[in-house]
Amino acid sequence: MDYASMSDYYKKLLVEHPDVAARYLEKIRKIDGIDPFSLKEEEISYRAKYFPPVVNMDILAYLVLTSSFYTSEQMKAYKSLQAYKYFEAGFVHKCGAIKINNFMVVVGWVKHSQRMQEKPLHVWVMCLSDGSVETAHCTCMAGSGEACSHVGAVLYTLEHIHDSQMRTSCTDVLSSWNIPKVTKIDYATIKNMDFGRLIKSHKVKDVIPCIQGSEMVEFFKKIEEVGSSSAVMRVLEPFASEMAVIEDSVSNIYTNLYNPELQQLPYSELVTHVAQFKPELSVEDCHKIQEATKKQAQSAMWFQQRTGRITASYFKRTCRTSLLAPSLSLIKTICYPTSFLFKTKATVWGVTHEAQALKTYQEHCASLHRGLQVERVGLCLSPEYTQFGASPDGMVTCQCCGTGCLEVKCPYLLKELSLEEFAEQKTTCLGKTENGEYYLKKDHGYYYQVQMQMAILGTMFCDFLIWSPREFFLQRMFFDDDFWKSESAKAQKFHQMVVLPELFGRAFTKNEYTSETWCVCQGIDDGRPMLCCDNNDCYIKWHHLECIGLSEIPEQIWYCPNCSVSL
C-alpha cells in the first residue's frame, strides 16, 4: 500500500488516531487499498446509471443491523431522522461513483448543519452491485464509527436516485403513449377505405395554426404589461416607436473614474484626491436621461446611469451604515449595479402586478381629482444632487393639486394576508393608529425613498400606494424639509467618503477580505449580500442573507433572530 497515494485525511488520522487509521486500512483492503478520499474528479462518474441500486431495506440493514446507529423503532419514522432531514434539505452537495473489483464506491460531499460556509464533509460508501451496503466512512467526528447522519444522508440520496430511475415517466422516453380507443366505425365505399398499416393512421398531424395579427399584438401587450420585452417588438408597431433609443445619449459622470495608480494611495490621501472632483449635470441632460430610461429595468441606460449614484431605494441603508466599516455588499450594489441583479418571487410578484396597481390608483383617484393624469417616468436626476437618483412609478398631475410623485408597492406578503394582518406585523412598513388608521412608518426605508423622490423631482407630495389583489392602502406623503436636510447630509457624506474612493481607487474592494467578523457564522464581509439588524443595540449588527435564510433584503424593518426574541 503506497503511503504517498493516500489522502491527507488518512495521513492526519494516522498521527492523531492510529487505531482509527488501522481500521480505515482494513476497510479499504477490499478495494485494493485505494483510498476513496484520494480519488481524482475525472475518475468518478456522476451519471445516475452508475450508482448502486440502494433501497430502503439496504439502509435499514446497514444503519440498524450492521452499525446499530439507529434502532428499528426510529427507522419506522425515518423521515424524522437527522439523516433524512439532511437529504431532504439538500445538504448532500453532490455524489459520484466508481466500480473497484466487485464493489461500487460512492463518494459524496455533505454540508455542515450549523456551519454552512465551511468546507463540506467528505463521505464514501462501499456497496455491492445489488445495493447492499458493505461499509462507509465520513470525515466528521462521528464518521470513524462507520455510520453517522451524513452517511445516512448519502444513502437516502442513493435511494432517491434509484427510485427516480424506476419511476421514469412516459414523457422521458420515446413515444410510448397509448393508442386512442376506437369508439365508432363509419361506413365507407371501398375506394375510400385505408388498408395501410394501422400505425400510419395514428401519426400526429404536424399542423400548427398561424397566429393572426391582432392576436400577436394582444400577446405582446401582455408581455409589455409585466415589464418584459421581445426582440420582435423592436420592429413591430406600435411597440417599435416606443422602444426607440434616443441617439443623443448622455454619459454617466460617475463611470470611468477608476485609476490604478490611485489604488496604491493610503485611504486618507485618496479621500483628499476625490474631494477635488466636482461633477456637473445640466437640466437638459437630466431631461434626456429621464426620457431615455422610461422603461426603467428594461433600459440599459437605466442601469448605466445608476452606477455610482445613491438611488432612493438605498437611501436609508446609506444613512445607517458605518463610515468606518461600511457594508461591502452595499458599496458593490451602488458602484457596480449590473453585477448584483437578482430575481425572487417577491420581485416577480411586484413587477407582474404593477400595471394592475397603477390602474387601481387611476380608477380610485379619477373621481377625486380634476383632470388627473399619470405619466410613467425613467431615472430622475437633479443638477443640485448629482450623486442621487430616483425612479418613481409615475408622475401625477391634476388641476386641483398640481404635480407630485407616485410610488406603488405590491408586497408579496399581501398575496395571502389582509392589510390589517400585514400592519400587525412589526417588520412591515405600515403602522396603525389608535383610531385604526394605517400610515407609513417614518423610520421605514419606503419613507426615505419617497422623500428622496420628492427632493429630486422638486414636488411637494407623493402618493404612496400599497396594493393587494383584494384591497389597497393610499396615503399622500408630503415633503419633510427638516428630515431631508438631516438624512441627505448623511448620504452625501457616505458618497464622498465611501462611494467616490471606491470609484476612483477601489478603496474597499481591492482587498478581497477584511479582518472584522460579522454575522452568526462569525465570518467576514466577503462581498456576499448582508443585512443590518434594525435594533440599534444589536451586538451582531450585520448578517449574511444566506446564514439567516433570506434571499433578498426585506422591504420592511428587520430584526435578527436574537433581537426579535428580546424586543
NUGU-337715 format. One record per atom (N, C-alpha, C): residue in one letter; z, y, x. Coordinates in steps of 0.2 Angstrom, whole numbers, plus 5000, padded with zeros to 4 digits. Example, Ala and Ser with C-alpha at 12.3 -4.5 7.8 and 13.67 -1.06 7.14 Angstrom:
BEGIN
A503949725066;A503949785062;A503949845066;S503549895064;S503649955068;S503950005064;
END
This chain:
BEGIN
M500049945004;M500050005000;M500050065004;D499550115003;D499450165008;D499850225005;Y500350245010;Y500850295008;Y500450365007;A499950375011;A499550435010;A499250445004;S499050395000;S498650394994;S499150404988;M499850404989;M500250404984;M500350484982;S500550494976;S500650554973;S501250594976;D501250664976;D501850704978;D502450684974;Y502350664968;Y502950644964;Y503250584967;Y502950534969;Y503250474971;Y503550484978;K503250534982;K503550544989;K504250584988;K504250624983;K504850664981;K505350614979;L505150564974;L505550514972;L505850474977;L505450454982;L505650414987;L506250444991;V506250504992;V506850544996;V507450554991;E507350574985;E507950584981;E508250524977;H507750484975;H508050424971;H507650364973;P507850334979;P507550274982;P507450214977;D508050204973;D508050144968;D507450154963;V507450214960;V506850234955;V506150224958;A506150244965;A505450234968;A505250164969;A505750124970;A505650054971;A505450024965;R505750034959;R505550014953;R504850034951;Y504650104953;Y504050134952;Y503450094955;L503550074962;L503150024965;L503049964962;E503549934960;E503549864956;E503049874950;K503049924946;K502649934940;K501949944942;I501749984947;I501049994949;I500749934953;R501149884955;R500849824959;R500349794954;K500449794947;K500049764943;K499349794943;I499249854945;I498649884946;I498449904953;D498549854957;D498349854964;D498749914968;G499349934966;G499749984969;G499450054968;I498950064964;I498650134963;I499150174959;D499350234962;D499750274958;D499350314953;P499450304947;P499150344941;P499150424942;F499750444945;F499850514946;F499350544952;S499050504956;S498650524961;S497950514959;L497750494953;L497050494951;L496750554951;K496150564953;K495750624953;K495450634946;E495250694944;E494950714937;E494350674936;E493950664941;E493250634940;E493350554939;E493950524941;E494050454940;E494250434933;I494450484929;I494750474922;I494250494917;S494150454912;S493750464906;S494150494900;Y493850544897;Y494150574891;Y493750554885;R493350504885;R492950484879;R493450434875;A493450444869;A493950404864;A493750334865;K493150314866;K493050234865;K493350204871;Y493550234877;Y493850204882;Y494650194882;F494950224876;F495650214876;F495850154873;P496450124874;P496650064871;P496750074864;P496650014860;P496750024853;P497550014851;V497850064852;V498650064851;V498750074844;V499150034840;V499350034833;V500050044833;N500350064827;N501050074826;N501450014828;M501249954827;M501649894829;M501749894837;D501149914840;D501249914848;D501749964850;I501850024847;I502350074848;I503050054846;L503050014841;L503749984839;L503949934844;A503449894846;A503649844851;A503949874857;Y503549924860;Y503749954866;Y504449994866;L504450044861;L505050084861;L505650054858;V505550004854;V506149964851;V506349904855;L505849854855;L505949794858;L505949784865;T505549824869;T505549824876;T505949874879;S505949934877;S506349984881;S507050004877;S507049984871;S507650004867;S507750074867;F507250114867;F507350194867;F507450214860;Y507250184855;Y507350194848;Y507650124845;T507950134839;T508150074835;T507650064830;S507650004827;S507249994821;S507350034815;E507950054814;E508150104809;E507850164810;Q507850194816;Q507550254817;Q506750254816;M506450194818;M505750194818;M505450184811;K505950174806;K505750174799;K505550244797;A505950294800;A505750364798;A505450394804;Y504850364807;Y504650384813;Y504350454813;K504250484808;K503950554808;K504550604809;S505150584809;S505650624810;S505850624818;L505550574821;L505750564829;L505450624833;Q505850634838;Q505650694843;Q504950674845;A504750614847;A504150594850;A503550614845;Y503650594839;Y503150604834;Y503050684833;K503650724833;K503550794832;K503150824838;Y503250804844;Y502950824850;Y502150814848;F501950754846;F501250744845;F501050784839;E501350794834;E501150824828;E501150904830;A501550924834;A501551004836;A500951014841;G500650964843;G500150974848;G500350984855;F500950954857;F501250964864;F500850924869;V500450874866;V500050824871;V499450864873;H499450894879;H498950934881;H498250904881;K498250844885;K497650804885;K497750734888;C497350684886;C497450624888;C496750594891;G496750554897;G496250524900;G496350444901;A495850404902;A495950334903;A495550304908;I495750254911;I495450214917;I495650144916;K495150104918;K495250024917;K495350004925;I495949974926;I496049944933;I496249874931;N495949824934;N496049754933;N495949744926;N496449704923;N496449694916;N496849744912;F497049794915;F497449844911;F497049914910;M497249944905;M496950014903;M497550064904;V497450104909;V497950154911;V497750224908;V498250254904;V498150314901;V498550364904;V498250424906;V498650474909;V498650534905;G499250564903;G499250624899;G499650674902;W499650734899;W500050794900;W500350824894;V501050824894;V501350844888;V501750914890;K501750964886;K502151024887;K502851014886;H503251054889;H503951054888;H504151084881;S504651064878;S504851084871;S505151154871;Q505551174877;Q505851234877;Q505551284882;R505151254887;R504851304892;R504151294892;M503851324887;M503151314886;M502651344892;Q502951384896;Q502551414901;Q502551374907;E502951324908;E503051284914;E502451234914;K502351214920;K501851164921;K501951094916;P501451074913;P501651014908;P501850954912;L502250914909;L502450854911;L501950804912;H501950754917;H501450714918;H501650644916;V501250604912;V501450544909;V500850494910;W501050434912;W500550374912;W500850314908;V500350284904;V500550224900;V500050164902;M500350104904;M499850054905;M499850004899;C499249984897;C499149944891;C498649884893;L498749834889;L498249784889;L497649804884;S497149764885;S496549784881;S496649774873;D497149734871;D497249734864;D497749784861;G497949834866;G498349894864;G499049884865;S499349824867;S500049814868;S500249854874;V500849884874;V501049924880;V501449884885;E501249884891;E501549854897;E502149894900;T501949954902;T502549994904;T502250064904;A502750114906;A502550184906;A502950224911;H502750284912;H503250324916;H503050404915;C503550444916;C503550514914;C503950554920;T503650614921;T504050654927;T504650694924;C504750684918;C505450714915;C506050674918;M506650704917;M507250674919;M507350604916;A507150594910;A507250534907;A506650484908;G506150504911;G505550464912;G505650404916;S506050404921;S506150354925;S506450294922;G506650304916;G506950244912;G506350204908;E505750234909;E505050204907;E504950214899;A505450254896;A505250274889;A505650344888;C505250384885;C505550454883;C505150484877;S505350534875;S504950564869;S504250584871;H504150604878;H503450624880;H503050564880;V503350504883;V502950444882;V502750424875;G503250434871;G503150414864;G502550464861;A502550524863;A502050574860;A501350554862;V501350524869;V500650504871;V500450444867;L500950394866;L500750334862;L500550354855;Y500850404852;Y500650424845;Y499950454845;T499850484851;T499150514851;T498650464852;L498750404856;L498350354856;L498250314849;E498750314846;E498650284839;E498250324834;H498350394835;H497950434831;H497150434833;I497050424839;I496350414842;I496050354839;H496450304839;H496150234837;H496050234829;D496550264826;D496450274819;D495850314817;S495750364820;S495150414819;S494550374820;Q494450334825;Q493850294826;Q493750244820;M494350214818;M494250164812;M494050194806;R494250264805;R494050294799;R493550344799;T493050324803;T492450364804;T492050374797;S491950434795;S491650444788;S490950434788;C490650424782;C489950404782;C489450464785;T489750524784;T489350584787;T489350584795;D489750544798;D489750544805;D489250494808;V488950454804;V488450404806;V487750424803;L487250384805;L486550404802;L486450374795;S486350414790;S486050404784;S486350334781;S487050334779;S487250274776;S487550294769;W487150334765;W487350354758;W487150294754;N487450294748;N487250244743;N486650264740;I486250214738;I485650224734;I485850234727;P485550294724;P485750304717;P485550254712;K486050244707;K485950184702;K485350204698;V484950154695;V484450164690;V484750164683;T484650224680;T484950224673;T484350224667;K483750224669;K483150224664;K482550204668;I482150164664;I481450144666;I480950164661;D480550214664;D480050244659;D479350194659;Y479050194653;Y478450164653;Y477850204656;A477350164660;A476850204663;A476250154663;T475650184664;T475050144665;T475050114672;I474650064673;I474650034680;I474450074685;K473950124684;K473750164689;K474250214691;N474750234687;N475250274689;N475850244691;M475850174692;M476450144695;M476450144702;D477050144705;D477150144713;D477350074715;F476850034718;F477049974721;F477249974728;G477450034731;G477550034738;G478350004739;R478550014745;R479249984747;R479750034743;L480250004741;L480750034737;L481050094741;I481150084748;I481450134752;I481150204752;K480450194752;K480050254752;K480150304746;S480350274740;S480450314734;S481150354734;H481550334739;H482150374740;H482150424745;K481650434748;K481550484753;K481750554750;V482150594754;V482350664752;V481750704753;K481650744747;K481050784747;K481350854751;D481050864757;D481250924761;D480950984758;V481051004752;V480851064750;V481351114748;I481351174751;I481851224751;I481551284747;P481851304742;P481551364738;P481651424742;C481151474742;C481151534745;C481551584742;I481951624746;I482351674743;I481951734741;Q482151764736;Q481751824733;Q482051884737;G481651934737;G481852004740;G482452034737;S482552034731;S483152064728;S483752024730;E483651954730;E484251914732;E484451924739;M483951934743;M484151944750;M484452014751;V484252064748;V484652124748;V485352124746;E485452084740;E486152074737;E486552034742;F486251984746;F486651944751;F486851994756;F486452034759;F486552074765;F487052134763;K487052154756;K487552204754;K488252174754;K488352104753;K488952074753;K489152064760;I488752054765;I488852054772;I489152114774;E488852174772;E489052234774;E489652254771;E489852234765;E490452254762;E491052224766;V491052164769;V491552134773;V491552154780;G491152204782;G491252234788;G490852194794;S490352154792;S489952114796;S489252144796;S488752114801;S488052134801;S487652084803;S487052094802;S486552044804;S485952074808;A485652044813;A485052074816;A484552094811;V484452054806;V483852064801;V483952134798;M484652154797;M484752214794;M484552274798;R484352264804;R484152324808;R483352334807;V483052294803;V482352304801;V482252304794;L482752294790;L482752284783;L483052344780;E482652384775;E482952444772;E483252414766;P483752454764;P484052524766;P484552514772;F484652454775;F485152454780;F484852484787;A484252474788;A483952494795;A484152564796;S484052614791;S484152684792;S484852704793;E485252664790;E485952674791;E486252654798;M485952604800;M486152574807;M485852604813;A485452654812;A485052694817;A485552724822;V485452714828;V485852734833;V485652804835;I486152854835;I486052924837;I485852924845;E485252944846;E485052944853;E485452994858;D485653044855;D485953094859;D486753084859;S486853024862;S487553004863;S487953034868;V488653034867;V489053074872;V489453024876;S489453034882;S489852984887;S490552994886;N490952944887;N491652954887;N491952984893;I492353034893;I492553074899;I493153034902;Y493352974899;Y493852934902;Y493652874905;T492952864905;T492752804909;T492452824916;N492352774920;N492052784927;N492452824931;L493152824930;L493552864934;L493852824940;Y493752764940;Y494152724945;Y493852734952;N494252744957;N494052754964;N494452704968;P494152654971;P494552604975;P495052634981;E494852694983;E495252724988;E495852754985;L495852774979;L496552794976;L496952734975;Q496752674974;Q497152614973;Q497652614979;Q497552634985;Q497952624990;Q498552674991;L498452734986;L498952784987;L499652764983;P500152784986;P500852774983;P500752804976;Y501152784971;Y501152804964;Y501252884963;S501752904967;S501852974966;S501253024968;E500953004974;E500353034976;E499753034971;L499752974968;L499152954963;L499353004957;V499953014955;V500153054949;V499953124950;T500053144956;T499853214959;T499153224958;H498753174960;H498053174961;H497753184953;V497953144949;V497753144942;V497953204938;A498453234940;A498653304937;A498153354937;Q497653344942;Q497153394943;Q496553384938;F496553324935;F496053304930;F496153344924;K495653384922;K495653424916;K495053414912;P495053364908;P494453344904;P494353394898;E493753404896;E493553444891;E493053414886;L493153434880;L492753404874;L492553454869;S491953464868;S491753514863;S491753494856;V491753544851;V491753524844;V491153484842;E490553504846;E489953474844;E489953404846;D490253384852;D490253314855;D490753274850;C491253304848;C491753264843;C491353254837;H490953294834;H490553284828;H490053224829;K489653224835;K489153174837;K489553104837;I490053104840;I490453034841;I490653014834;Q490953054830;Q491153034824;Q490553014819;E489953044820;E489453024816;E489152954819;A489152944825;A488852884828;A489252824827;T489952834826;T490352774825;T490652764818;K490252784813;K490452774806;K490552694804;K490252654808;K490352584807;K490952554810;Q491252594814;Q491952584817;Q491852514821;A492152464820;A492152404824;A491552374825;Q491052394821;Q490352364822;Q489952404826;S490252464829;S489852504833;S490152494840;A489652484845;A489852484852;A490152544855;M489852604852;M490152664855;M490852674852;W491052644847;W491752654844;W492152624849;F492052564852;F492452534857;F492452574864;Q491852604865;Q491752634872;Q492152704872;Q492152734866;Q492452804866;Q493252794865;R493452734863;R494152724863;R494452704870;T494052694875;T494352674881;T494752734884;G495352724886;G495752774890;G496052824885;R495952814878;R496252854873;R496852824869;I497352854868;I497852834864;I497652834856;T497452784853;T497252794846;T497852784841;A497752804835;A498352814831;A498752754829;S498452694830;S498752634828;S499252614834;Y499152644840;Y499652634846;Y500052694847;F500052744843;F500452804844;F501152784845;K501452744840;K502152734840;K502352694847;R501952644849;R502152604854;R502152644861;T501652694861;T501652734867;T502252784868;C502552794862;C503152844862;C503752804863;R503752734862;R504352694863;R504352654869;T503852644873;T503852604879;T504152644885;S504452614889;S504752644895;S504252674900;L504252734903;L503852754908;L503952724914;L504552704916;L504752674922;L504452604922;A504452564916;A504252494916;A503852484910;P503252524910;P502852514904;P502552444902;S502352434896;S502152364894;S501452364897;L501352304901;L500652294904;L500152284899;S500352244893;S499852224888;S499652294884;L500052344883;L499952404880;L499452444885;I499552444891;I499152484896;I498452454896;K498352384896;K497752354896;K497352364889;T497752364884;T497452374877;T497152444877;I497452494880;I497152564879;I496652574884;C496752544890;C496252564896;C495652514896;Y495752454893;Y495152404893;Y495152374886;P494952414881;P495052384874;P494552324872;T493952324875;T493452274874;T493752204876;S494152204881;S494452144884;S495052114880;F495252154875;F495852124871;F495652124864;L495152104862;L494952094855;L495252034852;F495452034846;F495751974843;F495551974835;K495551914833;K495451904825;K495951854823;T496351874818;T496851824814;T496751824807;K497051784804;K497051784796;K497151844793;A497651884796;A497851944793;A497352004794;T497052004800;T496452054801;T495852034797;V495751974796;V495151954792;V495251974785;W495851954783;W496051974776;W495952054775;G496252094779;G496152164779;G495452184779;V495052164783;V494352184783;V493952164777;T494152104775;T493752074769;T493952114763;H494552144762;H494752174756;H494752254756;E494552274762;E494552354762;E494052384757;A493452364756;A493052394752;A493352384744;Q493652334743;Q493952324736;Q494552374735;A494952384741;A495452434741;A495252504740;L494652524743;L494352594743;L494152604735;K493852554732;K493652554726;K494152564721;T494752534722;T495352544718;T495652614718;Y495552644725;Y495852704726;Y495352754722;Q494752754722;Q494252794719;Q494352794711;E494452734709;E494452724701;E495152754699;H495652744703;H496352774701;H496352854701;C496052884707;C496052954708;C495552994704;A495052954702;A494452994699;A494653044693;S495153014689;S495353054683;S495853104685;L496153094691;L496753144693;L496553204697;H495953194700;H495653254704;H494953274702;R494853334702;R494153364700;R493653354706;G493053324705;G492553314710;G492753274716;L493153224715;L493353184720;L492753144724;Q492853154731;Q492353114735;Q492653084741;V492453024742;V492752984748;V492152974753;E492252994759;E491752984764;E491952944770;R491652894772;R491852854777;R491752894784;V492152884789;V492152914795;V492152864801;G492052894807;G492052854813;G492652874817;L492552864823;L493152884828;L493152964828;C493752994826;C493853064826;C494253084832;L493953134836;L494253164842;L494353234841;S494753264845;S494953334845;S494853364852;P494553424852;P494553464858;P495253484861;E495753484857;E496353504859;E496753444862;Y496653384859;Y496953324861;Y496453274863;T496153284869;T495553244871;T495853174872;Q496453164874;Q496753094875;Q496953054869;F496853084863;F497053044857;F496353034853;G496452984849;G495852964844;G496152934838;A495752944832;A495952914826;A495352894822;S495452834818;S494952814814;S495152794807;P495252854803;P495552844796;P494952804792;D495252774787;D494752734782;D494252784778;G494452844778;G494052894774;G494252964774;M493853004773;M494053074771;M493953094764;V494453124761;V494553134754;V494453204753;T493953224748;T493853294746;T493853304739;C494253354736;C494153364729;C494253444728;Q494053464722;Q494153534721;Q494853564720;C495253524718;C495953544717;C496453534723;C496253494728;C496753484733;C496453494740;G495753504741;G495453514747;G495353454750;T495353454757;T495153394761;T495753364764;G495753294764;G496353254768;G496053194770;C496553154773;C496353084776;C496453034771;L496252974772;L496352914768;L496452854772;E497052824772;E497252764776;E497352704771;V497052654772;V497152594767;V497352534771;K497852504768;K498152444771;K498152384766;C497952324769;C497952264764;C498352214768;P499052214767;P499452164771;P499352094769;Y499352054774;Y499251984772;Y499851954768;L500451984769;L500951954765;L500951964758;L500552024756;L500452034749;L499951984745;K499651944749;K499251894746;K499651844741;E500351834743;E500751794739;E501351834736;L501551884739;L502151924737;L501951984732;S502452004728;S502352064724;S502552124729;L502452184727;L502652244730;L503452244731;E503752224726;E504452234726;E504752184731;E504452124731;E504652074736;E504552094743;F503952124744;F503652154750;F504152204753;A504352254748;A504852304750;A505552284752;E505752224749;E506452204751;E506452174758;Q505952154761;Q505952134767;Q506052184772;K506552174777;K506752234781;K506252254786;T505752204788;T505252224793;T504652254791;T504552264784;T503952294781;T503952364782;C503352394780;C503352474781;C503652504775;L503752474769;L503952504763;L504752504763;G505052564760;G505752564758;G505752574751;K506352574748;K506452584741;K507052634740;T506952684736;T507552724734;T507952694729;E508552734728;E509052704723;E508752714716;N508252754715;N507852764709;N507352704708;G507252664713;G506752614713;G506052634715;E505952694718;E505352714720;E505152694727;Y504552674729;Y504352654735;Y504152714740;Y504252704746;Y504052754751;Y503852724758;L503452764761;L503352734768;L503852754773;K504152714777;K504652724781;K504452774787;K504852824789;K504652864794;K504752844801;D505052784802;D505152754808;D504652694809;H504152694804;H503652634805;H503052664808;G502652614812;G502052634815;G501552664811;Y501552644804;Y501052674800;Y501152754799;Y501752774799;Y501952844798;Y501652884804;Y501852854810;Y501552884816;Y500752884816;Q500452834813;Q499752834813;Q499452884808;V499752894802;V499452944798;V499553014800;Q500153024804;Q500253094807;Q499753114812;M499653064816;M499053074821;M498453084818;Q498253054813;Q497653064810;Q497553134807;M498153154804;M498153224801;M498053274807;A498453264812;A498453314818;A497753324821;I497353264822;I496753264825;I496153294820;L496253274814;L495753304809;L495853374806;G496453394808;G496653464805;G496753464798;T497053404795;T497153404787;T497853414786;M498053434780;M498753434778;M499053384774;F498653334772;F498853274769;F498453214770;C498753154769;C498453094770;C498653044764;D498153024760;D498352974755;D498452904758;F499052874758;F499152814761;F499252754755;L498752704755;L498652654750;L498852594753;I499252554749;I499452484751;I499152444745;W498652394746;W498352364741;W498552284741;S498552254735;S498652184735;S498152164729;P498052104728;P497552084723;P497852094716;R498452104715;R498752114709;R499052194707;E499152224712;E499452294711;E499352334718;F499552394718;F499452444723;F499952494724;F500052524729;F500552574730;F500152634734;L500252694731;L499952754734;L500452814735;Q500452834741;Q500852894742;Q500452944746;R500553004744;R500253064748;R500753084753;M500553074760;M500953094765;M500753164768;F501153214769;F501053274772;F501153284779;F500853324782;F500853334790;F501553364791;D501953334796;D502553354798;D502553384805;D502553444806;D502353484812;D502953464817;D503553464815;D504053454820;D504053384823;F503953334818;F503853264821;F503253264826;W502753294824;W502153294828;W502253324835;K502553374835;K502653414842;K503153364846;S503653334843;S504153294847;S503853234849;E503453194845;E503153124847;E502553134851;S502153184849;S501553184853;S501653204860;A502153244861;A502353264868;A502553194872;K502853144869;K503053084872;K502353044874;A501853044869;A501253004870;A500853044875;Q500853114876;Q500453144881;Q500753134888;K501453124888;K501753114895;K501553034897;F501552994892;F501352924893;F500652924896;H500152964893;H499452964895;H499452984902;Q499853044904;Q499753074910;Q500053034916;M500652994914;M501052964919;M500852884920;V500452864915;V500352784915;V499552774914;V499252804909;V498552784907;V498152814913;L498152884914;L497752904920;L497852874926;P498452864929;P498552824935;P498152754935;E498152724929;E497852664929;E497052674929;L496852724925;L496152734925;L495852754932;F496252794936;F495952814942;F496052764948;G496652734948;G496852694954;G497152624952;R497052594946;R497352534944;R498152524946;A498452584944;A499152584947;A499652524944;F499452504939;F499852454936;F499552384935;T498952374936;T498652304936;T498352284943;K498452324948;K498152304955;K498652244957;N499252244955;N499652184957;N499652134951;E499552074951;E499552034945;E500152024942;Y500752024946;Y501352004943;Y501852064945;T502352074941;T502952114943;T503552074943;S504052104947;S504652064948;S505152064942;E505052114938;E505552114932;E505452064927;T505952024925;T505851974920;T506052004913;W505651974908;W505751984901;W505751924897;C505851934890;C505751884885;C506251824886;V506251784881;V506751724881;V506651674886;C505951674888;C505751624894;C505951654901;Q506251714901;Q506451744907;Q505851754912;G505251764909;G504651764913;G504451844914;I503951854917;I503751914919;I503151944915;D503052014915;D502552044912;D501852024915;D501551974914;D500951944917;D500351964914;G500352014909;G499752034905;G499652004899;R500051944897;R499951924890;R500251974885;P500051974879;P500252014874;P501052014873;M501352074873;M502052074872;M502252114867;L502852104864;L503152144858;L503852164859;C503952224858;C504652254859;C505052254853;C505652224853;C506152224848;C506252294846;D506252304839;D506452374837;D507152394836;N507552344839;N508352364839;N508452394846;N508652454846;N508752494852;N509252464857;D509652424854;D510252394858;D510052324860;C509452294859;C509252234861;C509252224869;Y509552164871;Y509652164878;Y509052124881;I508552104877;I507952074880;I507352124880;K507352154874;K506852204873;K506152174872;W505752154877;W505052134877;W505052064877;H504552034872;H504551964871;H503751944871;H503551894875;H502851864874;H502751844867;L502151864864;L502051844857;L502051764857;E501751734862;E501651664862;E502351624862;C502851654865;C503551624865;C503951634859;I503751684855;I504151694848;I503651674843;G503151634844;G502751604839;G502351654835;L502151704838;L501651754834;L500951754838;S500451774834;S499851784836;S499551854837;E499951904834;E499751964834;E500352014833;I500252074835;I500852124834;I500952134826;P501552124824;P501652134817;P501552204814;E501352214808;E501152284805;E501852314804;Q502352284803;Q503052314802;Q503552314807;I504152344806;I504652344811;I504852264812;W504952254818;W505052184820;W505752184824;Y506152134822;Y506752114826;Y506752044829;C506952044835;C506851974839;C507351924835;P507351864836;P507751814833;P508551824834;N508651854840;N509351864842;N509651924838;C509251974837;C509452034834;C509452034826;S508951994824;S508951984816;S509551944813;V509851914818;V510451874815;V511051924815;S511051974820;S511652014821;S511652074816;L510952094814;L510952154811;L511052144803;
END
